Amino acid sequence: MRLVSDWQQFRDEVSWFLGPGEGAEVGMARPWAREPIAGLPELSALLASATVTPVSVGDTAFELLAWGSSGRRRGWLCHLPRDADSDRIVQTHKSFWKVCGGIVERFGEPSSWWINQNEVLTAAATQVRVADVLNDYAWIWEDDGLQIAINPDDYYAVAVEANGNLTLAHREDGRLLLFAPDHSFAGVTPVAGSPPYSLLTIDEVPDLKTWIEACASAWRHQ
């Protein structure tokens, strides 16, 4: 039986990734060979089982990380690792970037907090102007006679959902919030002083480290 490459399986499922006239240069697949990420054992175990395929689209380089049996492959299309020492982001995120620059597409996806996200732990996500987004939605609070319940500058986006919802992490301690004016999530609680469809905490996922580990566990075990 002919084995189908990870890249071909990715393309079969994520058919929209390359636009009209676009092509990709695809390198040889190789085993993951980077060090474990301190404090993230579930993610480290998942990555240790991955195969890495270099992919370039124009001037942009990616890595396709994939794992699983030949009939049940799944994985992420990622940016290359990046140096985050000077970035004002939480240390867990800096450690993640040392081995992976963030996820832009996925295939074979299980249910997790990463589903339906356009950007997960990418530099593009961190550049979203959280204050501008919240100010655009200030009417959600004002309609209830409230004010925005956080200082937006204390948080940055770690994920951007296709419908515009944001997952936010506190820059110092990694506390996690969802800004989700359009959601049907279970297991979330409005932040004190916020209406139901605005700022939320995830009941069992209080911070960035737990969020990454919970999602890695879903990818590894589901």
PAMARSE-341464 format. One line per 4 residues: for each residue z negated, y negated, x of N, C-alpha, C. Coordinates in steps of 0.2 Angstrom, whole numbers, plus 5000, padded with zeros to 4 digits. Each point is the difference from the previous one (the first is absolute). Example, Ala and Ser with C-alpha at 12.3 -4.5 7.8 and 13.67 -1.06 7.14 Angstrom:
// PAMARSE-341464
4961,5028,5066,5000,4994,4996,5000,4994,5004 ~ 5004,4995,4998,4999,4994,5004,4997,4995,4996
This chain:
// PAMARSE-341464
5000,5006,5004,5000,4994,4996,5000,4994,5004 ~ 5004,4995,4999,5001,4994,5004,4994,4995,4999 ~ 4997,4998,5005,4994,4996,4999,5003,4993,4999 ~ 4997,4996,4996,5001,4993,4999,4996,4996,5004
5002,4995,5003,4996,4995,5004,4996,4996,4996 ~ 4994,4998,5003,4996,4995,4997,5004,4994,4998 ~ 5004,4997,5004,5004,4994,4998,5004,5002,4994 ~ 5003,5005,4999,5004,5002,4995,4996,5001,4993
4994,5003,5001,4996,5000,4994,4997,4994,4998 ~ 4999,4995,5005,4998,4993,4998,5006,4997,4996 ~ 5006,5000,5003,5005,4997,4997,5002,5003,4993 ~ 4999,5006,4999,5001,5003,4993,4996,4997,4995
4993,4999,5002,4995,4998,4995,5000,4992,5000 ~ 5001,4997,5006,5000,4992,5000,5007,4998,5001 ~ 5004,5001,4995,5007,4999,5001,5002,4992,5000 ~ 4995,4996,4998,5002,4993,5000,4998,4997,5007
4998,5003,5005,4997,4997,5006,5006,4997,5004 ~ 5005,5003,5000,5006,4996,5004,5005,4997,4995 ~ 5001,4994,5001,5004,4996,4995,5008,5002,5001 ~ 5004,4997,4996,5007,5001,5001,5003,4998,5007
5003,5004,5003,5003,4999,5007,4995,5001,5006 ~ 4993,5001,4998,4995,5001,5005,5000,5007,5003 ~ 4999,5001,5006,4999,5006,5003,4994,5001,5004 ~ 4998,5006,5002,4994,5001,5004,5002,5004,5006
4997,4998,5006,5000,5005,5006,4993,5004,5000 ~ 5001,5006,5000,4995,5005,4999,4999,5004,5007 ~ 4994,5000,5003,4999,5003,5006,4997,5008,4999 ~ 4998,5003,5005,4998,5007,5000,4992,5000,4997
4999,5004,4996,4993,5001,4998,4996,5003,5005 ~ 4993,4998,5000,4996,5002,5006,4993,5000,4997 ~ 4995,5004,5002,4993,5001,4998,4996,4993,5001 ~ 4996,4999,4996,4995,4994,5001,4996,5001,5006
4999,4995,5004,4997,5001,5007,4995,4994,5001 ~ 4998,4996,4995,4996,4995,5001,4992,5002,4999 ~ 4996,4995,5003,4993,5002,4999,4997,4999,4993 ~ 4995,5004,4999,4997,4999,4993,4997,4993,4999
4999,4998,4994,4998,4993,4999,4993,5000,4999 ~ 4996,4996,5003,4992,5001,5000,4998,4998,4993 ~ 4996,5004,4997,4997,4998,4993,5004,5002,4995 ~ 5006,5003,5001,5005,5002,4995,5002,5008,5001
4995,5004,4999,5002,5007,5001,5005,5003,4996 ~ 5000,4999,4993,5005,5002,4996,5007,4998,5001 ~ 5000,4994,5002,5007,4997,5002,5002,5003,5006 ~ 4996,5001,5005,5001,5002,5006,5003,5008,5000
4997,5004,4996,5002,5006,4999,5007,5001,4996 ~ 5001,4995,4996,5006,5000,4996,5006,4998,5005 ~ 4999,4995,5004,5005,4998,5005,5001,5005,5006 ~ 4994,5004,5001,5001,5005,5006,5005,5006,4998
5001,5001,4993,5004,5005,4998,5007,4997,4998 ~ 5002,4994,5002,5006,4997,4998,5005,5001,5006 ~ 5006,5000,4997,5006,4999,5004,5003,4993,5000 ~ 5002,4998,5006,5002,4993,5000,5008,4999,5001
5004,4997,4996,5007,4999,5001,5001,4993,5001 ~ 5003,4998,5006,5002,4992,5000,5006,4999,4996 ~ 4999,4994,4997,5006,4998,4995,5001,4992,5002 ~ 5006,4998,5001,5002,4993,5000,5005,4998,4995
4998,4994,4997,5005,4997,4995,5002,4993,5002 ~ 5006,4999,5003,5001,4994,5003,4995,4999,5006 ~ 4997,4994,5000,4996,4999,5006,4992,5002,4998 ~ 4999,5003,4995,4993,5002,4998,4999,5007,5001
4995,5002,5004,4998,5007,5002,4994,5002,4995 ~ 5001,5006,4998,4995,5003,4996,4998,5007,5003 ~ 4995,5003,4997,4998,5007,5002,4999,5004,4993 ~ 5004,5005,4999,4999,5004,4994,4995,5006,5002
4994,4999,4997,4994,5005,5001,5001,5005,4994 ~ 5000,5007,5002,5000,5005,4995,4996,5006,5002 ~ 4998,5003,4994,4996,5006,5002,5000,5005,4994 ~ 4998,5006,5000,5000,5005,4995,5005,5006,5001
5000,5005,4996,5005,5005,5001,5007,4998,4999 ~ 5005,5004,5002,5007,4998,4999,5002,4998,4993 ~ 4997,5004,4995,5002,4999,4993,4996,4994,4997 ~ 4995,4998,5004,4995,4995,4996,4998,4994,5005
5006,4997,5003,4999,4995,5005,4998,4993,4996 ~ 4996,4996,5003,4998,4994,4998,4999,4995,5006 ~ 5000,4994,4998,4999,4995,5006,5001,4993,4999 ~ 5000,4996,5005,5000,4993,5000,5005,4997,5005
5004,4995,4997,5004,4996,5005,4996,4994,5002 ~ 4999,4999,5007,4995,4996,5002,5003,4995,5006 ~ 4997,4994,5000,5002,4996,5006,4996,5003,5006 ~ 5003,4997,5006,4997,5003,5006,4993,4997,5001
4996,5003,5004,4993,4998,5002,5001,4992,5002 ~ 4994,4997,4999,5000,4993,5002,4993,4998,5003 ~ 5001,4995,5004,4993,4997,5003,4997,4995,4995 ~ 4994,5001,4998,4997,4996,4995,4994,4996,5003
4999,5001,5007,4994,4997,5003,4998,4993,4998 ~ 5005,4996,4999,4999,4993,4998,5000,4998,4993 ~ 5002,5005,4996,5000,4999,4992,4993,5000,4997 ~ 4999,4996,4995,4994,4999,4997,5000,5005,4994
4999,5006,5002,5000,5006,4995,4994,5005,5002 ~ 4998,5004,4996,4994,5004,5001,5002,5005,5006 ~ 4995,5003,5003,5001,5004,5006,5004,5007,4998 ~ 4998,5002,4994,5003,5006,4998,5008,5000,5000
5002,4994,4997,5007,4999,5000,5003,4999,5007 ~ 4997,4997,5004,5002,4999,5007,5001,5007,5003 ~ 4995,5004,4999,5001,5007,5003,5006,5004,4997 ~ 5001,4999,4993,5006,5003,4997,5006,4998,5003
5001,4993,5001,5006,4998,5003,5001,5002,5007 ~ 4995,5002,5004,5002,5003,5007,5004,5006,4999 ~ 5000,5004,4995,5004,5006,4999,5006,4999,4995 ~ 4999,4996,4995,5005,4999,4995,5000,4993,4997
5006,4997,5000,5001,4993,4998,5000,4999,4992 ~ 4998,5005,4996,5000,5000,4993,5006,5003,4997 ~ 4999,5001,4993,5004,5005,4996,5005,4995,4996 ~ 5006,5002,5000,5005,4996,4995,5003,5004,4995
5001,5007,5001,5002,5004,4995,4997,5007,5001 ~ 5000,5004,4995,4997,5007,5000,5004,5005,4996 ~ 4999,5006,5002,5004,5005,4996,4995,5006,4999 ~ 5001,5004,4995,4995,5005,4998,4993,4998,4999
5000,4994,4996,4993,4997,5000,4995,5003,4995 ~ 4994,5001,5002,4995,5002,4995,4997,4994,4996 ~ 4996,5001,4996,4996,4995,4996,4995,4997,5005 ~ 5000,4993,5001,4995,4997,5004,5000,4993,4999
4996,4996,5003,5000,4993,5000,5006,4996,5003 ~ 5004,5004,5003,5006,4998,5004,5006,5000,4995 ~ 5000,5004,4995,5006,5001,4996,5002,4993,4997 ~ 5007,5000,5000,5003,4994,4997,4999,4993,5004
4998,5001,5006,5000,4995,5005,5006,4998,5004 ~ 5002,4994,5001,5006,4998,5004,4998,5000,5007 ~ 4994,4998,5001,4997,4999,5007,4993,5003,5001 ~ 4999,5004,5005,4993,5002,5001,4998,4999,5007
4995,4996,5001,4997,4999,5007,5006,4997,5005 ~ 5004,4996,4997,5006,4998,5004,4998,4992,5002 ~ 5003,4998,5005,5000,4993,5002,5002,4995,4994 ~ 5005,5002,4997,5003,4996,4994,4995,4999,4995
4996,5006,4998,4994,4999,4995,4995,4995,5003 ~ 4998,5000,5006,4995,4996,5002,5002,4992,5000 ~ 5007,4999,5000,5002,4993,4999,5001,4997,4993 ~ 4998,5004,4995,5000,4998,4994,4994,4994,4999
5002,4995,4997,4995,4994,5000,4996,5001,4993 ~ 4994,5004,5002,4996,5002,4994,4997,4994,4996 ~ 4999,4994,5003,4997,4994,4997,5006,4998,4995 ~ 5006,5000,5002,5006,4997,4996,5000,5005,4994
5000,5007,5001,5001,5004,4994,4994,4999,4995 ~ 4994,5000,5003,4994,4999,4995,5001,4993,4996 ~ 5002,4995,5004,5000,4994,4997,5005,5000,4994 ~ 5006,5003,5001,5005,5001,4995,4997,5003,4994
4995,5004,5001,4997,5004,4994,4993,4997,4998 ~ 4999,4994,5002,4993,4997,4999,4999,5000,4992 ~ 5005,5000,4996,4999,4999,4993,4997,5006,4997 ~ 5000,5006,5004,4996,5006,4997,4993,4998,5000
4997,4997,5005,4993,4998,5000,4999,4994,4996 ~ 5004,4995,5000,4999,4994,4996,5000,5001,4993 ~ 5004,5005,4997,5000,5002,4993,4993,5002,4998 ~ 4996,5003,5004,4994,5002,4999,4994,4996,5002
5002,4993,5002,4995,4996,5003,4997,5001,5006 ~ 5004,5004,5005,4998,5002,5006,5004,4997,5006 ~ 4998,5001,5006,5003,4999,5006,5002,5006,5004 ~ 5005,5000,5004,5001,5005,5004,4994,5002,5004
4999,5007,5000,4993,5002,5002,4999,5002,5007 ~ 5005,4999,5004,5000,5001,5007,5003,4994,5004 ~ 4998,5000,5007,5004,4995,5004,5006,5004,5002 ~ 5006,4998,4998,5006,5004,5002,5001,5000,5007
4998,4995,5004,5001,5001,5007,4996,5005,5004 ~ 4995,5003,4997,4996,5005,5003,5004,5007,4999 ~ 5005,5000,4996,5004,5007,4999,5007,4999,5002 ~ 5003,5006,5002,5007,5000,5001,5003,5007,4996
5006,5000,4999,5003,5005,4997,5002,5006,5004 ~ 4998,5006,4998,5001,5006,5004,5005,5005,4996 ~ 5002,4998,4994,5005,5003,4996,5003,4996,4995 ~ 5006,5000,4999,5004,4996,4995,5003,5005,4995
4998,5000,4994,5003,5005,4995,5007,4997,4997 ~ 5004,5004,4998,5007,4998,4998,4999,4995,4994 ~ 4995,5000,4996,5000,4995,4995,4996,4994,5002 ~ 4998,4999,5006,4997,4994,5003,4992,5001,5000
4997,5005,4998,4993,5001,5001,4999,5001,5008 ~ 4994,4997,5002,4998,5000,5007,4994,5005,5001 ~ 4999,5003,5005,4994,5003,5003,4998,4996,5006 ~ 4994,4997,4999,4997,4995,5005,4994,5003,5004
5000,4999,5006,4994,5001,5004,4997,4994,5003 ~ 4993,5000,5000,4996,4995,5003,5002,5000,5008 ~ 5001,4994,5003,5002,5000,5007,4994,5002,5005 ~ 4994,4999,4997,4995,5002,5005,4997,5007,4999
4999,5002,4994,4996,5007,4999,5005,5005,4996 ~ 5006,4998,4998,5004,5005,4997,4999,5001,4993 ~ 4995,4997,4997,4999,5001,4992,5007,4999,4997 ~ 5001,5005,4995,5007,5000,4997,4999,4997,4993
5006,4997,4998,5001,4997,4993,5007,5002,4998 ~ 5001,5001,4993,5006,4999,4997,5001,4994,4997 ~ 5006,4997,5001,5002,4994,4995,5005,5003,4996 ~ 4999,5001,4994,5004,5004,4995,5001,4998,4993
5003,4994,4999,5001,4998,4994,5005,5004,4995 ~ 5003,5005,5004,5004,5004,4996,4999,5007,5002 ~ 4995,5004,4997,4998,5006,5002,4997,5005,4994 ~ 5000,5006,5001,4997,5005,4996,4996,5005,5004
4996,4997,5005,4996,5004,5004,4994,5002,4996 ~ 4998,5007,5002,4993,5002,4998,4996,5000,5006 ~ 4993,5000,4999,4996,5000,5006,4999,4993,5004 ~ 5001,4995,4996,5000,4993,5003,4995,4996,4996
4997,4995,5003,4995,4995,4997,5002,4993,5002 ~ 5000,4996,4995,5001,4993,5001,4995,4997,5005 ~ 5002,4996,5005,4995,4996,5004,4996,4996,4996 ~ 4993,4999,5001,4996,4995,4996,5003,4993,5000
5000,4998,4994,5003,4993,4999,5008,5000,4999 ~ 5003,5006,4999,5007,5001,4999,5002,5004,4994 ~ 5005,4998,4996,5002,5003,4994,5003,5007,5002 ~ 5001,5005,4995,5002,5007,5002,5007,5000,5004
5004,4996,4998,5007,5001,5004,5001,4995,5005 ~ 4995,5000,5005,5001,4995,5006,4998,5004,5006 ~ 4994,4998,5003,4997,5003,5006,4996,5006,4998 ~ 5001,5005,5003,4996,5007,4998,4998,5003,5007
4994,5004,4999,4998,5004,5006,5002,5007,4997 ~ 5002,5005,5005,5001,5007,4999,4993,5003,5000 ~ 4998,5004,4995,4994,5002,4999,4998,5005,5006 ~ 5004,5004,5002,4998,5005,5006,5004,4998,5006
5003,4995,5001,5003,4998,5006,4998,4993,5002 ~ 4994,4999,5003,4998,4993,5001,5003,4996,5005 ~ 5003,5003,5005,5003,4996,5006,5006,5004,5003 ~ 5003,4996,5005,5007,5002,5002,4999,5007,5003
4995,5001,5004,5000,5007,5003,5000,5006,4995 ~ 4996,4999,4995,4999,5005,4995,5007,5001,4996 ~ 5003,4994,4999,5007,5000,4997,5005,5004,5004 ~ 5000,4998,5006,5005,5004,5004,4999,5007,5000
4993,5002,5001,4998,5007,5000,5002,5004,4994 ~ 4998,4997,4994,5002,5003,4994,5007,5001,4999 ~ 5004,4995,5002,5007,5001,4999,5003,5005,5005 ~ 4998,5000,5006,5002,5005,5005,4998,5007,4997
4994,5001,4997,4998,5006,4997,5005,5003,4995 ~ 5002,4995,4996,5005,5002,4994,5006,5003,5003 ~ 5002,4996,5005,5007,5002,5004,4999,5007,5003 ~ 4994,5001,5003,4999,5006,5004,4999,5006,4995
4996,4999,4995,4998,5006,4996,5003,5001,4993 ~ 5003,4995,4997,5002,5001,4993,5007,5004,5000
